[in-house]
Amino acid sequence: MTDRSAPPPFVVLSRETIWNGFCRLERVVFDCPTADGGSHRHTFEIESHGHAAAVLPYDPVRRKAVLVRQLRLPQALEGDEPMSLEIIAGLLDHVGEPPDATARREALEEAGLDLGRLDLVAATRSSPGLMSEKVWIYLAEVDLGRARIADGGGLAHEGEEIEVVILPLAELAAKADEGRLDLKTLFAVQTLRVRRPELFIET
């Protein structure tokens, strides 16, 4: 627990927005105390694009999970696989929308899923040294015979070209072991493996 009576571990000297588009880039100059009683001045750039929610829907009877595949330009430009297999996710971009409502909305838009109960497993920072983003990650148990009420694929007016992927959990575990998943997806998959290991056994 943070001791709120203690002096802050830094002193902000200036904050300046140096780019404001889809994301906002802010330059912050601040002083941090050092162990010898002095201080050191730092200049950091912080990227902000809002917070997000993500969910891994899984059917425990069919032993399958619902994921999405879509173009991720940053990794493609660095020579990695352009089409990224991920859990359903999206930004909290509606005013006042709580993270669980975002997860439900994105599940319907991206995968055509009407989710029931959500199980929050973490509200975590994706890259705390660089970005302000916090991601709420959920698991959602579903019956695919009932929960899939639409095709999904994303919103046409946003130009989303999202492929819905229904994958056996054993195959998803193999991808995790091969290091082929992004962090939020890996976290969700590994959490489910710890909680429900029997679902990942091939039948």
N, C-alpha and C positions, 0 to 999 in steps of 0.2 A: 504494500500500500504506500502511496506517495505521502511523504511528510509535508503537508501544506504550510507548516510553520517555518520550514527551512528556506533559505534564500534560493531563488531560481538558479539552475545550473548554467544559465546563459543570460546575456543582456542584448536585446535586439537594438541595433543602432539605426538601421534603415530597412525598408521594404519597398521594392519597386517592381511593378508589372512590366515585363519586357516583351511579352507576347500574349495576345489574347485572341484565340480562335476556337477550334474544337476543344483544345486544352488551353490552360493558362500557365504561363511560365513566370515565376516570380524570383527576383534576385534579393536575397536576404543577407545583410551584413550583421554579424553578431560577435560578441566577445564571450569566451568560455574561460572560467578559472582553470589554472594549472596546479599540479600537486605542490609546486614550490611557492605557491602564494601569489603568483603572477597571473597573467591572462594571455590568451591567444586570440587573435582576430581571424575570423573565418568569413568567406564569401561562398554561399551556396546558391544554386538554382534549384527551385522546387517546382515540380510539375503537378498541376491540379486539373482533374477532369471530372470531379465528383466521386461519389461512392457507388458501390455496385452490390448486387445480390446474385447468387448463383445456386443452382439446385441440381442434384443428381436423382432423377426419378428411377426407381427400380421395381420390377415385378418379382416378388420372392417365389411365386409359384412357377412362373416360366423361367426364372433365373436369368432375366435379361434387364438391361439398363437402356435408357433413352438418352442419347447424346446428339450433338449437332456438329456438322462439319462446315467450315466457312473459310474464306480467304483471310489470312492475317499478313498484311503487307510487310510489317517490320521484320518478321522472321524470314519471309520470302526474299527480301532484299539482301539478307545475310546468307542466303544459300540453303536455308532449311526448307522443309516441306511447306509449300504455300498454303495448302488446305489443312487447317488445324482441326483435329478431333477434340472436342471439349464438352464439358457439362454446360447446360443452359445457363446463360448469364446476361445481365444487362444493367444499365445505369439506373440509379434512382433519379430519374429525370422528370418525374411528375411532382409538383409542389406538395409537400406534406405526405408523400407516399411512403409508408413504412417498408422496410426491406422485405418482409414476407409477402406483401402485396406485389412488390416488384418481381419477386421470384415467380409468383403465380401468373402475373401478366406475361412475363417473358416465356414461361412454359407454354402458354396458350398460343402466343404469337409465333414462337420459333418451332414448336413441336406439336401443336394442336392438342396439348394435354390439359385436362381439367384436374388440378391437383386437390387432394384432400389435406390431411394433416401434414404439416411440415415439421421436421426435426432439425433445429438449429445445432450445428456442430462447432461453429466458430464465427467470430466477427474479427477478422484478422487484417493486418496491413500487408499489402502485396509486395511492396518494396519501400520500407520505411526510411531508407537513406536518401531516396530520390523523389518519391511521390507521396501525396497526402491521402491517396485512395485507401479506403477501408472496404473489405468485401465480406458480406454476410453469406456463409455457405451452409446450405441445407441438404438434408436427405429427405426423400419423399417416397413412401411405399405406395405403389399403384397397382391396379388391376388393368393391364393393357387392353383387355377386352371391353372395358367400360370407360377408362379415362381418356382414351384417344378419340376426341370428338371432332377433330378437324385435321387438315393436312399439315398445317404449320408452314415453315419455310421463311418466316419473317414478313416484314411489312413491305409491300410493293413500292409505296411512295418513298421509302428510305433506301431503295435499291438493294435490299438484302437478298442474297442468293444463298439460302441456308439449306443444307441437306440434313434431313432427319436420319439418324443412324440408330437402329435398335440392335444392340450387341449382346451376345452371351456374356454373363459376368466373368466366366472363366477366361474368355478371350480378352476382356477388359483388364483383368488382373495381369495377363501376360504382357500387355502393352505397358502397364505400370512397371513391371519388373524389367522391361527393356528400356525404360527411361524415355518413353515416347509420348508422355503426357505433360501438359503445362501444369504449373504449380497448383492452381485451384482445383483442377480435375484430379490430379494425383492425390491431393489432400482428401478430397471427398471419397475417392475410390479406396484409399488405404484405411480411412475411418470405417467405411462399410465392411471392409475385409476383417478388421479387428472385431467389430460388433456382430457380424453375421458371417463367420468364416464358412459355414456350411453351404452358403449360396454360391460359392465360387468353385465348388467341386464339380467337375464334369460328369454328366450322367450318360 
